[in-house]
Amino acid sequence: MYTETIALAVAALRDGPDILGSTPRNDLGAGIRTLHVARHGRKGRHFIVINVSGDHTLDVLRLLHDSMELTNHVPS
C-alpha cells in the first residue's frame, strides 16, 4: 500500500533529520529538508518537506508530488 510507504518514510524521521536520503534545502529556507518516500526498494512519487528547529524538533510542512516545483509550495 502506498500509505504504508509514506508512513514508513515519516517514521524513519524519528532517527533524526540526517538519515540517509534526507537532503538539506537551504534554497527553500533555513532548516528545511526533504525526504523522498521511495526508499528501501519501495516505489513512490512524493517528497516529505520538513523543518528542523533549533531544538531538533522536526515539523512536517508538506507532502508534495515530486513533479511539483517545491519553491511554489513551501512557506518562507
N, CA, C and O atoms as a Tripos MOL2 file, in Angstrom:
@<TRIPOS>MOLECULE
protein
  304   303    76     0     0
PROTEIN
NO_CHARGES

@<TRIPOS>ATOM
      1 N           0.8390   -1.1920    0.0000 N.3       1 MET1
      2 CA          0.0000    0.0000    0.0000 C.3       1 MET1
      3 C           0.8810    1.2510    0.0000 C.2       1 MET1
      4 O           1.9280    1.3050    0.6440 O.2       1 MET1
      5 N           0.4210    2.2360   -0.7370 N.am      2 TYR2
      6 CA          1.1840    3.4730   -0.8240 C.3       2 TYR2
      7 C           1.1720    4.2370    0.5020 C.2       2 TYR2
      8 O           2.1520    4.8980    0.8440 O.2       2 TYR2
      9 N           0.0800    4.1490    1.2400 N.am      3 THR3
     10 CA          0.0320    4.8250    2.5370 C.3       3 THR3
     11 C           1.0970    4.2630    3.4710 C.2       3 THR3
     12 O           1.6580    4.9950    4.2870 O.2       3 THR3
     13 N           1.3760    2.9760    3.3560 N.am      4 GLU4
     14 CA          2.4320    2.3710    4.1700 C.3       4 GLU4
     15 C           3.8070    2.9080    3.7750 C.2       4 GLU4
     16 O           4.6590    3.1200    4.6380 O.2       4 GLU4
     17 N           4.0250    3.1250    2.4900 N.am      5 THR5
     18 CA          5.2930    3.6990    2.0150 C.3       5 THR5
     19 C           5.5070    5.0820    2.6290 C.2       5 THR5
     20 O           6.6020    5.3990    3.0930 O.2       5 THR5
     21 N           4.4680    5.8920    2.6270 N.am      6 ILE6
     22 CA          4.5510    7.2330    3.2070 C.3       6 ILE6
     23 C           4.7540    7.1410    4.7160 C.2       6 ILE6
     24 O           5.5940    7.8510    5.2700 O.2       6 ILE6
     25 N           4.0120    6.2920    5.3740 N.am      7 ALA7
     26 CA          4.1260    6.1370    6.8300 C.3       7 ALA7
     27 C           5.5240    5.6710    7.2250 C.2       7 ALA7
     28 O           6.0630    6.1370    8.2300 O.2       7 ALA7
     29 N           6.1130    4.7750    6.4670 N.am      8 LEU8
     30 CA          7.4640    4.3080    6.7780 C.3       8 LEU8
     31 C           8.4940    5.4200    6.6190 C.2       8 LEU8
     32 O           9.4330    5.5140    7.4100 O.2       8 LEU8
     33 N           8.3250    6.2550    5.6110 N.am      9 ALA9
     34 CA          9.2500    7.3790    5.4260 C.3       9 ALA9
     35 C           9.1320    8.3720    6.5770 C.2       9 ALA9
     36 O          10.1410    8.8630    7.0820 O.2       9 ALA9
     37 N           7.9070    8.6670    6.9890 N.am     10 VAL10
     38 CA          7.7020    9.5760    8.1250 C.3      10 VAL10
     39 C           8.2890    8.9560    9.3930 C.2      10 VAL10
     40 O           8.9530    9.6440   10.1690 O.2      10 VAL10
     41 N           8.0500    7.6810    9.6040 N.am     11 ALA11
     42 CA          8.5750    7.0050   10.7970 C.3      11 ALA11
     43 C          10.0960    7.0020   10.8160 C.2      11 ALA11
     44 O          10.6990    7.0660   11.8870 O.2      11 ALA11
     45 N          10.7180    6.9300    9.6560 N.am     12 ALA12
     46 CA         12.1800    6.9370    9.5890 C.3      12 ALA12
     47 C          12.7550    8.2500   10.1170 C.2      12 ALA12
     48 O          13.8980    8.2940   10.5730 O.2      12 ALA12
     49 N          11.9690    9.3040   10.0560 N.am     13 LEU13
     50 CA         12.4430   10.6070   10.5450 C.3      13 LEU13
     51 C          12.6090   10.6290   12.0600 C.2      13 LEU13
     52 O          13.2170   11.5550   12.5980 O.2      13 LEU13
     53 N          12.0800    9.6280   12.7550 N.am     14 ARG14
     54 CA         12.2920    9.5460   14.2020 C.3      14 ARG14
     55 C          13.7710    9.4210   14.5440 C.2      14 ARG14
     56 O          14.1950    9.7840   15.6410 O.2      14 ARG14
     57 N          14.5570    8.9020   13.5970 N.am     15 ASP15
     58 CA         16.0040    8.7630   13.8110 C.3      15 ASP15
     59 C          16.7450   10.0790   13.6200 C.2      15 ASP15
     60 O          17.9610   10.1380   13.8020 O.2      15 ASP15
     61 N          16.0300   11.1270   13.2600 N.am     16 GLY16
     62 CA         16.6390   12.4430   13.1130 C.3      16 GLY16
     63 C          16.6480   12.8950   11.6730 C.2      16 GLY16
     64 O          16.3690   12.1110   10.7660 O.2      16 GLY16
     65 N          16.9690   14.1580   11.4590 N.am     17 PRO17
     66 CA         16.8850   14.7360   10.1220 C.3      17 PRO17
     67 C          18.0200   14.3140    9.1830 C.2      17 PRO17
     68 O          17.9160   14.5090    7.9720 O.2      17 PRO17
     69 N          19.0760   13.7520    9.7080 N.am     18 ASP18
     70 CA         20.2420   13.4280    8.8810 C.3      18 ASP18
     71 C          20.2400   11.9900    8.3840 C.2      18 ASP18
     72 O          21.3010   11.4410    8.0850 O.2      18 ASP18
     73 N          19.0720   11.3740    8.2920 N.am     19 ILE19
     74 CA         19.0180    9.9930    7.8320 C.3      19 ILE19
     75 C          19.3610    9.9290    6.3440 C.2      19 ILE19
     76 O          19.2850   10.9290    5.6310 O.2      19 ILE19
     77 N          19.7330    8.7500    5.8990 N.am     20 LEU20
     78 CA         20.0730    8.5350    4.5040 C.3      20 LEU20
     79 C          18.8980    8.9330    3.6130 C.2      20 LEU20
     80 O          17.7690    8.4940    3.8310 O.2      20 LEU20
     81 N          19.1680    9.7520    2.6280 N.am     21 GLY21
     82 CA         18.1350   10.2050    1.7030 C.3      21 GLY21
     83 C          17.5620   11.5650    2.0270 C.2      21 GLY21
     84 O          16.9000   12.1700    1.1840 O.2      21 GLY21
     85 N          17.8010   12.0590    3.2270 N.am     22 SER22
     86 CA         17.3240   13.3840    3.6040 C.3      22 SER22
     87 C          18.2790   14.4320    3.0170 C.2      22 SER22
     88 O          19.4990   14.3210    3.1430 O.2      22 SER22
     89 N          17.7030   15.4330    2.3830 N.am     23 THR23
     90 CA         18.5090   16.4430    1.6900 C.3      23 THR23
     91 C          18.2500   17.8260    2.2620 C.2      23 THR23
     92 O          17.0980   18.2530    2.3380 O.2      23 THR23
     93 N          19.3110   18.5440    2.6710 N.am     24 PRO24
     94 CA         19.1190   19.9330    3.1060 C.3      24 PRO24
     95 C          18.6540   20.7780    1.9230 C.2      24 PRO24
     96 O          19.1810   20.6450    0.8180 O.2      24 PRO24
     97 N          17.6840   21.6320    2.1460 N.am     25 ARG25
     98 CA         17.1650   22.5020    1.0840 C.3      25 ARG25
     99 C          17.2040   23.9460    1.5520 C.2      25 ARG25
    100 O          16.1700   24.5810    1.7600 O.2      25 ARG25
    101 N          18.4260   24.4510    1.7120 N.am     26 ASN26
    102 CA         18.5990   25.8260    2.1540 C.3      26 ASN26
    103 C          18.0020   26.8190    1.1610 C.2      26 ASN26
    104 O          17.6990   27.9530    1.5330 O.2      26 ASN26
    105 N          17.8280   26.4090   -0.1010 N.am     27 ASP27
    106 CA         17.1810   27.2730   -1.0900 C.3      27 ASP27
    107 C          15.7170   27.5240   -0.7470 C.2      27 ASP27
    108 O          15.1220   28.4960   -1.2130 O.2      27 ASP27
    109 N          15.1390   26.6470    0.0670 N.am     28 LEU28
    110 CA         13.7460   26.7960    0.4840 C.3      28 LEU28
    111 C          13.6130   27.4940    1.8300 C.2      28 LEU28
    112 O          12.5300   27.9570    2.1890 O.2      28 LEU28
    113 N          14.7040   27.5700    2.5700 N.am     29 GLY29
    114 CA         14.6930   28.2160    3.8720 C.3      29 GLY29
    115 C          15.6270   27.5150    4.8380 C.2      29 GLY29
    116 O          15.9790   26.3500    4.6520 O.2      29 GLY29
    117 N          16.0180   28.2330    5.8630 N.am     30 ALA30
    118 CA         16.9110   27.6680    6.8770 C.3      30 ALA30
    119 C          16.2120   26.5190    7.5880 C.2      30 ALA30
    120 O          15.0680   26.6550    8.0220 O.2      30 ALA30
    121 N          16.8950   25.3950    7.7070 N.am     31 GLY31
    122 CA         16.3560   24.2520    8.4300 C.3      31 GLY31
    123 C          15.4010   23.3840    7.6350 C.2      31 GLY31
    124 O          14.8480   22.4270    8.1780 O.2      31 GLY31
    125 N          15.1920   23.6910    6.3640 N.am     32 ILE32
    126 CA         14.2760   22.9110    5.5420 C.3      32 ILE32
    127 C          15.0320   21.7420    4.9140 C.2      32 ILE32
    128 O          16.1360   21.9080    4.3970 O.2      32 ILE32
    129 N          14.4190   20.5540    4.9680 N.am     33 ARG33
    130 CA         14.9800   19.3450    4.3580 C.3      33 ARG33
    131 C          13.8550   18.6070    3.6320 C.2      33 ARG33
    132 O          12.6770   18.7870    3.9410 O.2      33 ARG33
    133 N          14.2320   17.7870    2.6750 N.am     34 THR34
    134 CA         13.2630   16.9380    2.0040 C.3      34 THR34
    135 C          13.7050   15.4800    2.1250 C.2      34 THR34
    136 O          14.8920   15.1710    2.2240 O.2      34 THR34
    137 N          12.7180   14.6100    2.1140 N.am     35 LEU35
    138 CA         12.9560   13.1770    2.1110 C.3      35 LEU35
    139 C          11.9900   12.5640    1.1170 C.2      35 LEU35
    140 O          10.7750   12.7140    1.2460 O.2      35 LEU35
    141 N          12.5330   11.8730    0.1250 N.am     36 HIS36
    142 CA         11.6820   11.2050   -0.8540 C.3      36 HIS36
    143 C          11.1420    9.9310   -0.2200 C.2      36 HIS36
    144 O          11.8600    9.2380    0.5000 O.2      36 HIS36
    145 N           9.8770    9.6240   -0.4870 N.am     37 VAL37
    146 CA          9.2720    8.4490    0.1380 C.3      37 VAL37
    147 C           9.7310    7.1390   -0.5020 C.2      37 VAL37
    148 O           9.5740    6.0760    0.0980 O.2      37 VAL37
    149 N          10.2890    7.1970   -1.6980 N.am     38 ALA38
    150 CA         10.7980    5.9920   -2.3700 C.3      38 ALA38
    151 C          12.1230    5.6150   -1.7090 C.2      38 ALA38
    152 O          13.1750    6.1730   -2.0210 O.2      38 ALA38
    153 N          12.0450    4.6680   -0.8010 N.am     39 ARG39
    154 CA         13.2060    4.2610   -0.0180 C.3      39 ARG39
    155 C          13.1660    2.7520    0.1960 C.2      39 ARG39
    156 O          12.0950    2.1460    0.2350 O.2      39 ARG39
    157 N          14.3240    2.1670    0.3310 N.am     40 HIS40
    158 CA         14.4380    0.7450    0.6640 C.3      40 HIS40
    159 C          13.6230   -0.1480   -0.2750 C.2      40 HIS40
    160 O          12.9170   -1.0540    0.1680 O.2      40 HIS40
    161 N          13.7330    0.1210   -1.5660 N.am     41 GLY41
    162 CA         13.0570   -0.7000   -2.5600 C.3      41 GLY41
    163 C          11.5920   -0.3840   -2.7820 C.2      41 GLY41
    164 O          10.9480   -0.9940   -3.6360 O.2      41 GLY41
    165 N          11.0600    0.5540   -2.0320 N.am     42 ARG42
    166 CA          9.6550    0.9370   -2.2120 C.3      42 ARG42
    167 C           9.5580    2.0180   -3.2780 C.2      42 ARG42
    168 O          10.4490    2.8590   -3.4020 O.2      42 ARG42
    169 N           8.4950    1.9930   -4.0320 N.am     43 LYS43
    170 CA          8.2630    2.9970   -5.0660 C.3      43 LYS43
    171 C           7.3860    4.0990   -4.5120 C.2      43 LYS43
    172 O           6.5250    3.8670   -3.6640 O.2      43 LYS43
    173 N           7.6190    5.3050   -5.0080 N.am     44 GLY44
    174 CA          6.8160    6.4380   -4.5790 C.3      44 GLY44
    175 C           7.1670    7.6590   -5.3820 C.2      44 GLY44
    176 O           8.2330    7.7210   -5.9950 O.2      44 GLY44
    177 N           6.2860    8.6300   -5.3870 N.am     45 ARG45
    178 CA          6.4840    9.8520   -6.1560 C.3      45 ARG45
    179 C           6.2510   11.1080   -5.3180 C.2      45 ARG45
    180 O           5.8310   12.1360   -5.8500 O.2      45 ARG45
    181 N           6.5190   11.0350   -4.0160 N.am     46 HIS46
    182 CA          6.2890   12.1930   -3.1550 C.3      46 HIS46
    183 C           7.5120   12.5270   -2.3160 C.2      46 HIS46
    184 O           8.3370   11.6670   -2.0050 O.2      46 HIS46
    185 N           7.6020   13.8050   -1.9610 N.am     47 PHE47
    186 CA          8.5950   14.3020   -1.0210 C.3      47 PHE47
    187 C           7.9020   14.6630    0.2770 C.2      47 PHE47
    188 O           6.7870   15.1840    0.2730 O.2      47 PHE47
    189 N           8.5590   14.3860    1.3770 N.am     48 ILE48
    190 CA          8.1480   14.9270    2.6660 C.3      48 ILE48
    191 C           9.0370   16.1380    2.8930 C.2      48 ILE48
    192 O          10.2620   16.0300    2.8530 O.2      48 ILE48
    193 N           8.4280   17.2840    3.1320 N.am     49 VAL49
    194 CA          9.1750   18.5150    3.3870 C.3      49 VAL49
    195 C           9.1100   18.7720    4.8820 C.2      49 VAL49
    196 O           8.0290   18.8790    5.4600 O.2      49 VAL49
    197 N          10.2870   18.8700    5.5050 N.am     50 ILE50
    198 CA         10.3270   19.0580    6.9620 C.3      50 ILE50
    199 C          11.1140   20.3120    7.3200 C.2      50 ILE50
    200 O          11.9590   20.7870    6.5610 O.2      50 ILE50
    201 N          10.8110   20.8210    8.4840 N.am     51 ASN51
    202 CA         11.5640   21.9310    9.0600 C.3      51 ASN51
    203 C          12.2270   21.4110   10.3350 C.2      51 ASN51
    204 O          11.5810   20.7900   11.1780 O.2      51 ASN51
    205 N          13.5150   21.6740   10.4580 N.am     52 VAL52
    206 CA         14.2680   21.2710   11.6440 C.3      52 VAL52
    207 C          14.5020   22.5190   12.4790 C.2      52 VAL52
    208 O          15.2000   23.4370   12.0470 O.2      52 VAL52
    209 N          13.9230   22.5590   13.6680 N.am     53 SER53
    210 CA         14.0930   23.7320   14.5210 C.3      53 SER53
    211 C          15.3530   23.5890   15.3670 C.2      53 SER53
    212 O          15.9820   22.5310   15.3920 O.2      53 SER53
    213 N          15.7070   24.6550   16.0480 N.am     54 GLY54
    214 CA         16.9270   24.6980   16.8460 C.3      54 GLY54
    215 C          17.0060   23.6350   17.9180 C.2      54 GLY54
    216 O          18.1030   23.2170   18.2880 O.2      54 GLY54
    217 N          15.8640   23.1830   18.4310 N.am     55 ASP55
    218 CA         15.8740   22.1590   19.4790 C.3      55 ASP55
    219 C          15.7300   20.7590   18.8980 C.2      55 ASP55
    220 O          15.3830   19.8170   19.6100 O.2      55 ASP55
    221 N          15.9980   20.6240   17.5980 N.am     56 HIS56
    222 CA         15.9570   19.3450   16.8750 C.3      56 HIS56
    223 C          14.5540   18.7730   16.7400 C.2      56 HIS56
    224 O          14.3850   17.5710   16.5320 O.2      56 HIS56
    225 N          13.5530   19.6300   16.8590 N.am     57 THR57
    226 CA         12.1820   19.2210   16.5990 C.3      57 THR57
    227 C          11.9700   19.2050   15.0860 C.2      57 THR57
    228 O          12.3860   20.1280   14.3860 O.2      57 THR57
    229 N          11.3260   18.1600   14.5890 N.am     58 LEU58
    230 CA         11.0230   18.0560   13.1670 C.3      58 LEU58
    231 C           9.5440   18.3120   12.9540 C.2      58 LEU58
    232 O           8.6970   17.6540   13.5580 O.2      58 LEU58
    233 N           9.2380   19.2660   12.0990 N.am     59 ASP59
    234 CA          7.8520   19.5530   11.7370 C.3      59 ASP59
    235 C           7.6590   19.1970   10.2750 C.2      59 ASP59
    236 O           8.3900   19.6870    9.4140 O.2      59 ASP59
    237 N           6.6780   18.3460    9.9860 N.am     60 VAL60
    238 CA          6.3490   18.0370    8.6080 C.3      60 VAL60
    239 C           5.5330   19.2060    8.0710 C.2      60 VAL60
    240 O           4.4550   19.5160    8.5800 O.2      60 VAL60
    241 N           6.0660   19.8530    7.0290 N.am     61 LEU61
    242 CA          5.3990   21.0160    6.4540 C.3      61 LEU61
    243 C           4.4540   20.6410    5.3270 C.2      61 LEU61
    244 O           3.3430   21.1590    5.2270 O.2      61 LEU61
    245 N           4.9170   19.7290    4.4800 N.am     62 ARG62
    246 CA          4.1390   19.3670    3.3040 C.3      62 ARG62
    247 C           4.4730   17.9420    2.8660 C.2      62 ARG62
    248 O           5.5350   17.4080    3.1850 O.2      62 ARG62
    249 N           3.5600   17.3570    2.1440 N.am     63 LEU63
    250 CA          3.7830   16.1200    1.4090 C.3      63 LEU63
    251 C           3.4320   16.4760   -0.0290 C.2      63 LEU63
    252 O           2.2670   16.7080   -0.3520 O.2      63 LEU63
    253 N           4.4500   16.5190   -0.8950 N.am     64 LEU64
    254 CA          4.2520   17.0130   -2.2520 C.3      64 LEU64
    255 C           4.7000   16.0050   -3.2860 C.2      64 LEU64
    256 O           5.6820   15.2910   -3.0880 O.2      64 LEU64
    257 N           3.9790   15.9510   -4.3860 N.am     65 HIS65
    258 CA          4.3650   15.0950   -5.5060 C.3      65 HIS65
    259 C           5.7050   15.5840   -6.0490 C.2      65 HIS65
    260 O           5.9580   16.7880   -6.0940 O.2      65 HIS65
    261 N           6.5620   14.6500   -6.4620 N.am     66 ASP66
    262 CA          7.9110   15.0480   -6.8750 C.3      66 ASP66
    263 C           7.9630   15.7860   -8.2050 C.2      66 ASP66
    264 O           9.0360   16.2420   -8.6020 O.2      66 ASP66
    265 N           6.8430   15.9200   -8.9050 N.am     67 SER67
    266 CA          6.8290   16.7180  -10.1270 C.3      67 SER67
    267 C           6.5030   18.1900   -9.8500 C.2      67 SER67
    268 O           6.5820   19.0260  -10.7490 O.2      67 SER67
    269 N           6.1390   18.4990   -8.6060 N.am     68 MET68
    270 CA          5.7780   19.8750   -8.2520 C.3      68 MET68
    271 C           7.0320   20.7100   -8.0090 C.2      68 MET68
    272 O           8.0600   20.1970   -7.5680 O.2      68 MET68
    273 N           6.9320   21.9830   -8.2980 N.am     69 GLU69
    274 CA          8.0230   22.9190   -8.0220 C.3      69 GLU69
    275 C           7.9530   23.2700   -6.5340 C.2      69 GLU69
    276 O           7.0540   23.9900   -6.0990 O.2      69 GLU69
    277 N           8.8980   22.7580   -5.7720 N.am     70 LEU70
    278 CA          8.8570   22.9090   -4.3110 C.3      70 LEU70
    279 C           8.8340   24.3640   -3.8660 C.2      70 LEU70
    280 O           8.1600   24.7000   -2.8920 O.2      70 LEU70
    281 N           9.5540   25.2260   -4.5590 N.am     71 THR71
    282 CA          9.6130   26.6370   -4.1450 C.3      71 THR71
    283 C           8.2490   27.3110   -4.1860 C.2      71 THR71
    284 O           8.0430   28.3160   -3.5060 O.2      71 THR71
    285 N           7.3180   26.7850   -4.9650 N.am     72 ASN72
    286 CA          5.9720   27.3680   -5.0370 C.3      72 ASN72
    287 C           5.0450   26.8680   -3.9340 C.2      72 ASN72
    288 O           3.9450   27.3940   -3.7640 O.2      72 ASN72
    289 N           5.4870   25.8460   -3.1750 N.am     73 HIS73
    290 CA          4.5640   25.2120   -2.2400 C.3      73 HIS73
    291 C           5.0990   25.1120   -0.8130 C.2      73 HIS73
    292 O           4.4600   24.5010    0.0430 O.2      73 HIS73
    293 N           6.2410   25.6940   -0.5550 N.am     74 VAL74
    294 CA          6.8180   25.6550    0.7870 C.3      74 VAL74
    295 C           6.8130   27.0740    1.3320 C.2      74 VAL74
    296 O           7.3570   27.9830    0.7050 O.2      74 VAL74
    297 N           6.2010   27.2700    2.4990 N.am     75 PRO75
    298 CA          6.1590   28.6290    3.0640 C.3      75 PRO75
    299 C           7.5490   29.1420    3.4010 C.2      75 PRO75
    300 O           8.4160   28.3860    3.8390 O.2      75 PRO75
    301 N           7.7440   30.4130    3.1950 N.am     76 SER76
    302 CA          9.0570   31.0070    3.5020 C.3      76 SER76
    303 C           9.1730   31.3730    4.9610 C.2      76 SER76
    304 O          10.2090   31.8820    5.3890 O.2      76 SER76
@<TRIPOS>BOND
     1     1     2 1
     2     2     3 1
     3     3     4 2
     4     3     5 am
     5     5     6 1
     6     6     7 1
     7     7     8 2
     8     7     9 am
     9     9    10 1
    10    10    11 1
    11    11    12 2
    12    11    13 am
    13    13    14 1
    14    14    15 1
    15    15    16 2
    16    15    17 am
    17    17    18 1
    18    18    19 1
    19    19    20 2
    20    19    21 am
    21    21    22 1
    22    22    23 1
    23    23    24 2
    24    23    25 am
    25    25    26 1
    26    26    27 1
    27    27    28 2
    28    27    29 am
    29    29    30 1
    30    30    31 1
    31    31    32 2
    32    31    33 am
    33    33    34 1
    34    34    35 1
    35    35    36 2
    36    35    37 am
    37    37    38 1
    38    38    39 1
    39    39    40 2
    40    39    41 am
    41    41    42 1
    42    42    43 1
    43    43    44 2
    44    43    45 am
    45    45    46 1
    46    46    47 1
    47    47    48 2
    48    47    49 am
    49    49    50 1
    50    50    51 1
    51    51    52 2
    52    51    53 am
    53    53    54 1
    54    54    55 1
    55    55    56 2
    56    55    57 am
    57    57    58 1
    58    58    59 1
    59    59    60 2
    60    59    61 am
    61    61    62 1
    62    62    63 1
    63    63    64 2
    64    63    65 am
    65    65    66 1
    66    66    67 1
    67    67    68 2
    68    67    69 am
    69    69    70 1
    70    70    71 1
    71    71    72 2
    72    71    73 am
    73    73    74 1
    74    74    75 1
    75    75    76 2
    76    75    77 am
    77    77    78 1
    78    78    79 1
    79    79    80 2
    80    79    81 am
    81    81    82 1
    82    82    83 1
    83    83    84 2
    84    83    85 am
    85    85    86 1
    86    86    87 1
    87    87    88 2
    88    87    89 am
    89    89    90 1
    90    90    91 1
    91    91    92 2
    92    91    93 am
    93    93    94 1
    94    94    95 1
    95    95    96 2
    96    95    97 am
    97    97    98 1
    98    98    99 1
    99    99   100 2
   100    99   101 am
   101   101   102 1
   102   102   103 1
   103   103   104 2
   104   103   105 am
   105   105   106 1
   106   106   107 1
   107   107   108 2
   108   107   109 am
   109   109   110 1
   110   110   111 1
   111   111   112 2
   112   111   113 am
   113   113   114 1
   114   114   115 1
   115   115   116 2
   116   115   117 am
   117   117   118 1
   118   118   119 1
   119   119   120 2
   120   119   121 am
   121   121   122 1
   122   122   123 1
   123   123   124 2
   124   123   125 am
   125   125   126 1
   126   126   127 1
   127   127   128 2
   128   127   129 am
   129   129   130 1
   130   130   131 1
   131   131   132 2
   132   131   133 am
   133   133   134 1
   134   134   135 1
   135   135   136 2
   136   135   137 am
   137   137   138 1
   138   138   139 1
   139   139   140 2
   140   139   141 am
   141   141   142 1
   142   142   143 1
   143   143   144 2
   144   143   145 am
   145   145   146 1
   146   146   147 1
   147   147   148 2
   148   147   149 am
   149   149   150 1
   150   150   151 1
   151   151   152 2
   152   151   153 am
   153   153   154 1
   154   154   155 1
   155   155   156 2
   156   155   157 am
   157   157   158 1
   158   158   159 1
   159   159   160 2
   160   159   161 am
   161   161   162 1
   162   162   163 1
   163   163   164 2
   164   163   165 am
   165   165   166 1
   166   166   167 1
   167   167   168 2
   168   167   169 am
   169   169   170 1
   170   170   171 1
   171   171   172 2
   172   171   173 am
   173   173   174 1
   174   174   175 1
   175   175   176 2
   176   175   177 am
   177   177   178 1
   178   178   179 1
   179   179   180 2
   180   179   181 am
   181   181   182 1
   182   182   183 1
   183   183   184 2
   184   183   185 am
   185   185   186 1
   186   186   187 1
   187   187   188 2
   188   187   189 am
   189   189   190 1
   190   190   191 1
   191   191   192 2
   192   191   193 am
   193   193   194 1
   194   194   195 1
   195   195   196 2
   196   195   197 am
   197   197   198 1
   198   198   199 1
   199   199   200 2
   200   199   201 am
   201   201   202 1
   202   202   203 1
   203   203   204 2
   204   203   205 am
   205   205   206 1
   206   206   207 1
   207   207   208 2
   208   207   209 am
   209   209   210 1
   210   210   211 1
   211   211   212 2
   212   211   213 am
   213   213   214 1
   214   214   215 1
   215   215   216 2
   216   215   217 am
   217   217   218 1
   218   218   219 1
   219   219   220 2
   220   219   221 am
   221   221   222 1
   222   222   223 1
   223   223   224 2
   224   223   225 am
   225   225   226 1
   226   226   227 1
   227   227   228 2
   228   227   229 am
   229   229   230 1
   230   230   231 1
   231   231   232 2
   232   231   233 am
   233   233   234 1
   234   234   235 1
   235   235   236 2
   236   235   237 am
   237   237   238 1
   238   238   239 1
   239   239   240 2
   240   239   241 am
   241   241   242 1
   242   242   243 1
   243   243   244 2
   244   243   245 am
   245   245   246 1
   246   246   247 1
   247   247   248 2
   248   247   249 am
   249   249   250 1
   250   250   251 1
   251   251   252 2
   252   251   253 am
   253   253   254 1
   254   254   255 1
   255   255   256 2
   256   255   257 am
   257   257   258 1
   258   258   259 1
   259   259   260 2
   260   259   261 am
   261   261   262 1
   262   262   263 1
   263   263   264 2
   264   263   265 am
   265   265   266 1
   266   266   267 1
   267   267   268 2
   268   267   269 am
   269   269   270 1
   270   270   271 1
   271   271   272 2
   272   271   273 am
   273   273   274 1
   274   274   275 1
   275   275   276 2
   276   275   277 am
   277   277   278 1
   278   278   279 1
   279   279   280 2
   280   279   281 am
   281   281   282 1
   282   282   283 1
   283   283   284 2
   284   283   285 am
   285   285   286 1
   286   286   287 1
   287   287   288 2
   288   287   289 am
   289   289   290 1
   290   290   291 1
   291   291   292 2
   292   291   293 am
   293   293   294 1
   294   294   295 1
   295   295   296 2
   296   295   297 am
   297   297   298 1
   298   298   299 1
   299   299   300 2
   300   299   301 am
   301   301   302 1
   302   302   303 1
   303   303   304 2
@<TRIPOS>SUBSTRUCTURE
     1 MET1         2 RESIDUE 1 A MET
     2 TYR2         6 RESIDUE 1 A TYR
     3 THR3        10 RESIDUE 1 A THR
     4 GLU4        14 RESIDUE 1 A GLU
     5 THR5        18 RESIDUE 1 A THR
     6 ILE6        22 RESIDUE 1 A ILE
     7 ALA7        26 RESIDUE 1 A ALA
     8 LEU8        30 RESIDUE 1 A LEU
     9 ALA9        34 RESIDUE 1 A ALA
    10 VAL10       38 RESIDUE 1 A VAL
    11 ALA11       42 RESIDUE 1 A ALA
    12 ALA12       46 RESIDUE 1 A ALA
    13 LEU13       50 RESIDUE 1 A LEU
    14 ARG14       54 RESIDUE 1 A ARG
    15 ASP15       58 RESIDUE 1 A ASP
    16 GLY16       62 RESIDUE 1 A GLY
    17 PRO17       66 RESIDUE 1 A PRO
    18 ASP18       70 RESIDUE 1 A ASP
    19 ILE19       74 RESIDUE 1 A ILE
    20 LEU20       78 RESIDUE 1 A LEU
    21 GLY21       82 RESIDUE 1 A GLY
    22 SER22       86 RESIDUE 1 A SER
    23 THR23       90 RESIDUE 1 A THR
    24 PRO24       94 RESIDUE 1 A PRO
    25 ARG25       98 RESIDUE 1 A ARG
    26 ASN26      102 RESIDUE 1 A ASN
    27 ASP27      106 RESIDUE 1 A ASP
    28 LEU28      110 RESIDUE 1 A LEU
    29 GLY29      114 RESIDUE 1 A GLY
    30 ALA30      118 RESIDUE 1 A ALA
    31 GLY31      122 RESIDUE 1 A GLY
    32 ILE32      126 RESIDUE 1 A ILE
    33 ARG33      130 RESIDUE 1 A ARG
    34 THR34      134 RESIDUE 1 A THR
    35 LEU35      138 RESIDUE 1 A LEU
    36 HIS36      142 RESIDUE 1 A HIS
    37 VAL37      146 RESIDUE 1 A VAL
    38 ALA38      150 RESIDUE 1 A ALA
    39 ARG39      154 RESIDUE 1 A ARG
    40 HIS40      158 RESIDUE 1 A HIS
    41 GLY41      162 RESIDUE 1 A GLY
    42 ARG42      166 RESIDUE 1 A ARG
    43 LYS43      170 RESIDUE 1 A LYS
    44 GLY44      174 RESIDUE 1 A GLY
    45 ARG45      178 RESIDUE 1 A ARG
    46 HIS46      182 RESIDUE 1 A HIS
    47 PHE47      186 RESIDUE 1 A PHE
    48 ILE48      190 RESIDUE 1 A ILE
    49 VAL49      194 RESIDUE 1 A VAL
    50 ILE50      198 RESIDUE 1 A ILE
    51 ASN51      202 RESIDUE 1 A ASN
    52 VAL52      206 RESIDUE 1 A VAL
    53 SER53      210 RESIDUE 1 A SER
    54 GLY54      214 RESIDUE 1 A GLY
    55 ASP55      218 RESIDUE 1 A ASP
    56 HIS56      222 RESIDUE 1 A HIS
    57 THR57      226 RESIDUE 1 A THR
    58 LEU58      230 RESIDUE 1 A LEU
    59 ASP59      234 RESIDUE 1 A ASP
    60 VAL60      238 RESIDUE 1 A VAL
    61 LEU61      242 RESIDUE 1 A LEU
    62 ARG62      246 RESIDUE 1 A ARG
    63 LEU63      250 RESIDUE 1 A LEU
    64 LEU64      254 RESIDUE 1 A LEU
    65 HIS65      258 RESIDUE 1 A HIS
    66 ASP66      262 RESIDUE 1 A ASP
    67 SER67      266 RESIDUE 1 A SER
    68 MET68      270 RESIDUE 1 A MET
    69 GLU69      274 RESIDUE 1 A GLU
    70 LEU70      278 RESIDUE 1 A LEU
    71 THR71      282 RESIDUE 1 A THR
    72 ASN72      286 RESIDUE 1 A ASN
    73 HIS73      290 RESIDUE 1 A HIS
    74 VAL74      294 RESIDUE 1 A VAL
    75 PRO75      298 RESIDUE 1 A PRO
    76 SER76      302 RESIDUE 1 A SER
